[in-house]
Amino acid sequence: MEKRLNEEGFILGHDPWTLPVATIGGAISTNSLGYRGGIYGSMGEQVLGLEAVLPNGEVLRTRSVPKSSAGINLKFLLIGGEGCFGIITEATVRIFPAPEKRTLHAILFESFEQGYGAIQRIFRQGLRPAVVDFGDGGDEFRGGAVLYLAFEGNQETVAAEEKIALSICDRDGGSRLLQEEAERFWRDRHIIARRFMQNRRQRRERGSDGIYRDWIHVALPGSKVLPFRKAAIEIIERRGVHLQESGLWIQPELFSMRLGIEDEGDNKAQLVLEETVDELLRLVQSMGGSMEYTHGVGVKLAHHMEKEHGYGLEVMRQIKKVLDPNNIMNPGKMGF
Ligand SMILES: Cc1cc2nc3c(=O)[nH]c(=O)nc-3n(C[C@H](O)[C@H](O)[C@H](O)COP(=O)(O)OP(=O)(O)OC[C@H]3O[C@@H](n4cnc5c(N)ncnc54)[C@H](O)[C@@H]3O)c2cc1C
């Protein structure tokens, strides 16, 4: 779809890590987020209307309009619904003109906290970068944290936004890395995904280097990100797990961590990793955050749905029961 739109001078705007393999139905059903979500929104936010076949065979169609005040908008049964309420067979999604200009920067901060402060100030100015990809953990950056920042759109607007954002980064102690580093990041952003998708098993099982890895992608109130990160590091260290990377994606409230633990041959590593992730997600929820902002719940996170939604889970279960009494659509997912 992206290629076809590009031929006509448009873009889809949705640019997930998994762009080479993701489908529109899957992206809507997980309310997926892409690299340029900062200006184009999540896949769910781009959906104007859709058509879906419900478990009883009836066809549900919602109106393709940007705003309506005529009852509950049933597209939200399908956006983030992970295929549990119906199968999306058609969708009308917002597309965008190809940007006139894109600017890319790579900025090194001495610490995660220093970079986090700069990003918060950029957003407080009302700027909306197309891309914010910020993280620590790269050995080549000597313990610092790198911010990849992009603006795109109309030439004059981009120039003005870039100027303000870079002056904030300069003032907050950031140092600009070579332009090649920013270009490399942009060029390679889907390469790792391609490799990963060829070996999907790697995600939760032992890598060829003998390390089990897992990720968390959580949403928190902005004021809670640094306190959560600090508490999470204590939990991770106490459990003997390694924090390989922590970072932000798209906006300051969306926080991720990559964890790893060596397999010492006693079959305990994977269990320790799973228990650590569970403890971190419970902490996020008790701090007012959400356990997952982009990949969906699936089966893996289903046991956290009760704490995530409280009575809301029961409401979802009742809706599911009415629409899918025999639980034929993705049983076990999302706690159904
Ligand atoms: C390495 C890796 C990187 C990832 N990076 C990102 C990222 O950058 N951003 C992001 O948001 N996600 C990411 N994901 C998660 C996921 O790949 C994406 O959300 C992707 O968009 C899902 O699309 P898919 O076609 O692969 O869906 P699938 O994985 O096939 O399906 C996802 C869910 O949607 C349901 N579904 C699929 N099609 C339909 C349909 N037509 N109607 C109803 N339900 C349907 C499925 O039943 C399933 O529950 C990543 C995953 C991996 C493994």
The ligand as an SDF file (V2000), in Angstrom:
LIG
                    3D

 53 58  0  0  0  0  0  0  0  0999 V2000
   10.0940   -7.8100   15.8180 C   0  0  0  0  0  0  0  0  0  0  0  0
    8.7820   -7.1330   15.9140 C   0  0  0  0  0  0  0  0  0  0  0  0
    8.7170   -5.7550   15.7790 C   0  0  0  0  0  0  0  0  0  0  0  0
    7.4860   -5.1050   15.8620 C   0  0  0  0  0  0  0  0  0  0  0  0
    7.4520   -3.7650   15.6930 N   0  0  0  0  0  0  0  0  0  0  0  0
    6.2780   -3.1240   15.8120 C   0  0  0  0  0  0  0  0  0  0  0  0
    6.1880   -1.7050   15.6640 C   0  0  0  0  0  0  0  0  0  0  0  0
    7.1460   -1.0290   15.3510 O   0  0  0  0  0  0  0  0  0  0  0  0
    4.9940   -1.1240   15.8810 N   0  0  0  0  0  0  0  0  0  0  0  0
    3.8960   -1.8680   16.2050 C   0  0  0  0  0  0  0  0  0  0  0  0
    2.8310   -1.3020   16.4160 O   0  0  0  0  0  0  0  0  0  0  0  0
    3.9400   -3.1960   16.3040 N   0  0  0  0  0  0  0  0  0  0  0  0
    5.0930   -3.8390   16.1070 C   0  0  0  0  0  0  0  0  0  0  0  0
    5.1310   -5.2040   16.2090 N   0  0  0  0  0  0  0  0  0  0  0  0
    3.8880   -5.9550   16.4530 C   0  0  0  0  0  0  0  0  0  0  0  0
    3.1570   -6.4180   15.1600 C   0  0  0  0  0  0  0  0  0  0  0  0
    3.9900   -7.0220   14.2320 O   0  0  0  0  0  0  0  0  0  0  0  0
    2.5100   -5.2650   14.4980 C   0  0  0  0  0  0  0  0  0  0  0  0
    1.5640   -4.6950   15.3810 O   0  0  0  0  0  0  0  0  0  0  0  0
    1.8360   -5.6000   13.1790 C   0  0  0  0  0  0  0  0  0  0  0  0
    1.2970   -4.4470   12.6570 O   0  0  0  0  0  0  0  0  0  0  0  0
    0.7830   -6.6170   13.2500 C   0  0  0  0  0  0  0  0  0  0  0  0
    0.4040   -6.9060   11.9050 O   0  0  0  0  0  0  0  0  0  0  0  0
    0.3520   -8.3840   11.3700 P   0  0  0  0  0  0  0  0  0  0  0  0
   -0.2610   -8.2950   10.0360 O   0  0  0  0  0  0  0  0  0  0  0  0
    1.6650   -9.0710   11.4980 O   0  0  0  0  0  0  0  0  0  0  0  0
   -0.6860   -8.9780   12.4060 O   0  0  0  0  0  0  0  0  0  0  0  0
   -0.7390  -10.3920   13.0700 P   0  0  0  0  0  0  0  0  0  0  0  0
    0.3830  -10.5370   14.0320 O   0  0  0  0  0  0  0  0  0  0  0  0
   -0.9520  -11.4210   12.0370 O   0  0  0  0  0  0  0  0  0  0  0  0
   -2.0960  -10.2080   13.8850 O   0  0  0  0  0  0  0  0  0  0  0  0
   -2.1910   -9.3560   14.9920 C   0  0  0  0  0  0  0  0  0  0  0  0
   -3.5840   -9.5210   15.5910 C   0  0  0  0  0  0  0  0  0  0  0  0
   -4.5320   -8.9650   14.7060 O   0  0  0  0  0  0  0  0  0  0  0  0
   -5.5010   -9.9440   14.3500 C   0  0  0  0  0  0  0  0  0  0  0  0
   -5.8510   -9.7030   12.9560 N   0  0  0  0  0  0  0  0  0  0  0  0
   -5.0500   -9.7740   11.8680 C   0  0  0  0  0  0  0  0  0  0  0  0
   -5.7350   -9.4460   10.7590 N   0  0  0  0  0  0  0  0  0  0  0  0
   -7.0010   -9.1540   11.1550 C   0  0  0  0  0  0  0  0  0  0  0  0
   -8.1840   -8.7460   10.4760 C   0  0  0  0  0  0  0  0  0  0  0  0
   -8.2250   -8.5600    9.1660 N   0  0  0  0  0  0  0  0  0  0  0  0
   -9.2990   -8.5490   11.2150 N   0  0  0  0  0  0  0  0  0  0  0  0
   -9.3130   -8.7360   12.5480 C   0  0  0  0  0  0  0  0  0  0  0  0
   -8.2250   -9.1220   13.2410 N   0  0  0  0  0  0  0  0  0  0  0  0
   -7.0750   -9.3240   12.5570 C   0  0  0  0  0  0  0  0  0  0  0  0
   -4.8430  -11.2850   14.5860 C   0  0  0  0  0  0  0  0  0  0  0  0
   -5.7940  -12.2920   14.8510 O   0  0  0  0  0  0  0  0  0  0  0  0
   -3.9850  -10.9740   15.7940 C   0  0  0  0  0  0  0  0  0  0  0  0
   -4.7220  -11.0650   16.9840 O   0  0  0  0  0  0  0  0  0  0  0  0
    6.3270   -5.8580   16.1060 C   0  0  0  0  0  0  0  0  0  0  0  0
    6.3990   -7.2460   16.2230 C   0  0  0  0  0  0  0  0  0  0  0  0
    7.6110   -7.8810   16.1270 C   0  0  0  0  0  0  0  0  0  0  0  0
    7.6530   -9.3740   16.2490 C   0  0  0  0  0  0  0  0  0  0  0  0
  1  2  1  0
  2  3  1  0
  2 52  2  0
  3  4  2  0
  4  5  1  0
  4 50  1  0
  5  6  2  0
  6  7  1  0
  6 13  1  0
  7  8  2  0
  7  9  1  0
  9 10  1  0
 10 11  2  0
 10 12  1  0
 12 13  2  0
 13 14  1  0
 14 15  1  0
 14 50  1  0
 15 16  1  0
 16 17  1  0
 16 18  1  0
 18 19  1  0
 18 20  1  0
 20 21  1  0
 20 22  1  0
 22 23  1  0
 23 24  1  0
 24 25  2  0
 24 26  1  0
 24 27  1  0
 27 28  1  0
 28 29  2  0
 28 30  1  0
 28 31  1  0
 31 32  1  0
 32 33  1  0
 33 34  1  0
 33 48  1  0
 34 35  1  0
 35 36  1  0
 35 46  1  0
 36 37  1  0
 36 45  1  0
 37 38  2  0
 38 39  1  0
 39 40  1  0
 39 45  2  0
 40 41  1  0
 40 42  2  0
 42 43  1  0
 43 44  2  0
 44 45  1  0
 46 47  1  0
 46 48  1  0
 48 49  1  0
 50 51  2  0
 51 52  1  0
 52 53  1  0
M  END
$$$$
